[in-house]
């Protein structure tokens, strides 16, 4: 999926742990083979190749994530949309070549975007992209989905203390070795390495962070994030870091994307509606400012505790 994947778990035997880890990474590879548009032979790219031609049969995992993505699209009022693929490809190339795309190219790609265009037949397990050039892109949901899958798999085989980190989209089960929780750092806005002094202490939950410090393109002094607003076709220009704590990896992942696009009050509302908590760091008049839902506070590590 274009990101590293880190796995930590507690086991009582190192040889057994090595075997479990190997099995987990094989499972991660198999899921990436389904959802990654970086892999030319992946299932999602085979679906994309059939755009405007014919319906594609979906694997059970693909069908499951497509349906979860539909739910995310509806709940986010279109701010999260897996049909963003044509725009993702355009902006990915722009960042690589450092060439800002012209508006006509953006509008042309935007005409191919819209979840409502998809033809999904759940009973048959098929999906059809009716316009040639349409592309699915599971960035913003697949990594969280895979991280959660791994945690569920480990639970099923008796591993109760584990953390799966898919490029910053993190799912976890029980806290390790009688600690208060897995400690997770939160980036300061507009930085790649600087963290808040306080850390989150989390267990049996998921967390995802979105921001523009790593991937953006600049024009006339304005940073356009890699997070694209499907309604405008452009990367968002908010200077913000968004951290979402949610019950599942997929939910945390897509909410982090949607809340990076939506205005603050709407972002808070959608987070709470999905049983999630939100922290948003922004830069206003040159100063860092934080906004959060009330329930976020309980996840900070208490002072002077393990």
N, C-alpha and C positions, 0 to 999 in steps of 0.2 A: 504493500500500500504506500510505498515511498517513505516509510518511517521505520525506525528501529522498534523492536518488540522486546521488552524486558519482563522476566518472570521471576518472582520470588515466592518460595513456599517453605513451610516447616515440615520436615520428615525426620523419622528416627533412624534412618539408614541411608548412608550416602550412595550406595550402589542402587538401591531402590529409587532414590531421588533422581539419579541420573537417567534411569529408564523412564520415569514419569516425565521428566523434562523433555527428553527426546520425543516421546509420544505427543506431548503438548505442542512442540514446535512443528511436528508433522501435521497436526490438526490445524495449526495456524496457517501453514503453507497451503493446505487444501482449501481453507476458507478464502485466503488471498487469491487463489486460483479461480474462485468464483466471482469475487467482488472488485479486484484491482484492475483499474483501467490502464495501469502501467505495464501490465502483462498482455501482450498481443493475443495470446491464446486463451485468455480468461473467458469465463461464461458471459460476463457483462459485455466484453468486446464482441463476442459472437452475436449477442442480442443487438448491439449497436450496428453491426454490419448488416443486419436484416432490416434496418429502418427503411420504411417506404417500400419494402419488398414482401415480407411475409411475417406471420407471428412466430415467436420462438417459444419452445418448451422450456420451462424453468425447473431447476432443481428444487427440492423442498426448502433448502436454506435460502435460495434466491426468492422464492415465493414469499417466505416468511418476512424477509427484509423489505421486499417491495410493499407488502401490506403494512409493515411498521412505518415505512416511508410515506405511505399514503396518509396514515394517521398523523404523522408529523406535519405533513403539508396542510392538512385541514386544521389542526390545532394551532399552527403558526400563521394561519391565514395567508399561506403562500410564501412566507419568508424562507422556509426551508423547502427545497424542490429538487429532487434527484434528476430532473430533466435539464438541469443547469449545464450539462456536459458541453454543448457547443460553445457556451461562454467561457467555461473553465479552460477549454483547450485554447481559445483565443488569448485569454489573459495569461495562461501559463507560458505560451510562446512569447508574449509581450515582455514578461518579466525576464525570460531567458535572453532575449535579444535586446532588451532595454529599449524597445520601440513601442511607444504608446499607440494603441490602435485607433483608427479613425472612427468617427461616430457612425458612418454608414455601415462599417463592418460589424460594429456592436449591435446596431439595430437589426441587421440581417440575421445575426446569430440569435438575437432575442426572440425573433419570430418563430424559432424552432423550440422555444422553451415553454413549458406549461404542463403540469402533471395531468390536468384534465384532458389533454390530448391522448394520453395513453389508453390503450384498449387492453384491459386485464380481465381474463376469464379464470376466476379462481378455481372453479370445478375442473376445468381442463388443465389448469396449471400453465397457461400461456400468457404471453405479453406481446403487444404489437405497438411499435413506434411508427405512426402512420406517415410521417414526413421524412423524406430522405435527408440525411444530415442530422437528424435527432440523435442524441447520445445521453445515456444514463451515466451519472457520476455519483458514487456513494460516499464521496468525501463528506465528512460531517455526520456520518452515522455508522459506517462499516467498521471503523477501528474500535469504537466503543462497543459495538455489537460483538465483535470477535473477542475483545477483552472479557466481556461478560460470559461469552460461550466457554472460554477457558476456565474461568472461575467456577461456572456451573459444572463443568466436566471434572474439575478437581474435587469439588464437593461430592460428586457422585462416586468417586473412587476413595473417599474417606479423608481427603486433605482439607482440613477446616481452617487453616491459616495460610492465606495466599494473597498475592497482589499481582495483577497483570497490567502492564503499562504499554499501551499501543501508541507510541509517539505522543504521549501526554494525555491520552484518553485512558483513564485508570479505573479498573474495577477491582474490588477486594472482598474477601470473606473475613473471617475472624482476625482480631488483632494478634500479632505474634508474641509468643512467650510471655503471656500475662501482662503485656503493656496496655496502655490506655487506648492505643489505636496506631494504625499506620500513619507516620508523619509525612505530610505532603506540603511542599512549599508552594507559594503563590508568587508569580512574577509581578514586578512593578510595571506599570504601563510604559510602553516604548523602550523596554529593555529586553535583552536576551538572557542575561545572567543574574541580574540583581533581583533578590527575593525580599519579600516582607520579612521582618524580624520574627514575627509570629507565624507558627505553622498550624496546619489543620491536623487534627487527630481523628482518623476515620476508620470505620470497620463495617463490613456487611453493607456496602453502599458503593456508589460510583461517583467519580469527579472528572470533569473535563474543563479545559481552559482554552479560550480562543483569543487571539490578538494579532496585531499586524507588525510586530517587531521582527519576525522572521521572513515573511514573504509579502512584498509590496512593490509597486512601481510608482515613481514620483513624476509629477508634471507641474510645472509652474509653482513649485514649492508645496504642492499638495500630495500627500501620500494616499494612494488607492490600494486598499488591502486586497489580499488574495480571497477574502470573503466577499462574494458577489451578491448584490441584491438582485434577485430574479426579476423584480418589477422595473428596475432601471437599466439593468445590463452592466452597470459599473460596480467596481469594488467600493466598499463602504469607506468613507473618509473620516469616521469617528476616530479619535485617538483614545482607544479604550482597550482594556483587558477584561475579559469576561470569564468568571469561574462559576461553574454550575455543579451543585451536589444533588444527585438524583438517585432514585431506587435502582435503575439499571444503566448499563453502559451506553446502550443505544439512545436512551432518553437524555442522559447527560450530554452526549455528543451533539445531537441535533439541536438541543436547547442552547448550547453554547454558540452554535452558528446563528440560530434565529435571534437570540438575545444580542448578538453583535450587530444585527441589522436593525432591530426595532428600537424605537425611542424608549427611554428609561422606564417610564411608567408602564408601557405596554410589555416591556421585557419582564418587569417584576410580576405583572399580572399573569403572563403565560407560564412563568416558572412556578408560581404558587398553584395554578390550575393543574399542573402536572406533578404535584407533590415534590417539588424541587425547591432548592434555595439558591439564591443568586448573589454574587459579589461582582460589582463593576467598578474598575478603577479607570479614571479618566484624567486628562490633563486640561485644566481650565486656567486660562491666563497665566500659563507657565507653571502652575502648581498642581501637584497630584491630589486628586479628590476621590473618595470612595463612597459608593452607594451600595446598600445591600437590603435584602429582605430580612425581616426581624429574626427569622429562624436560623439564619446563617451563623449568628454569633455563637450558638451552642457547640459548633464544630471546631472552634479555635482550641488549641491545646492549652489547658489550664497552666498558669504560671507555677513553676517549681514542682511539676509532677513528671513522672516518666511517661 
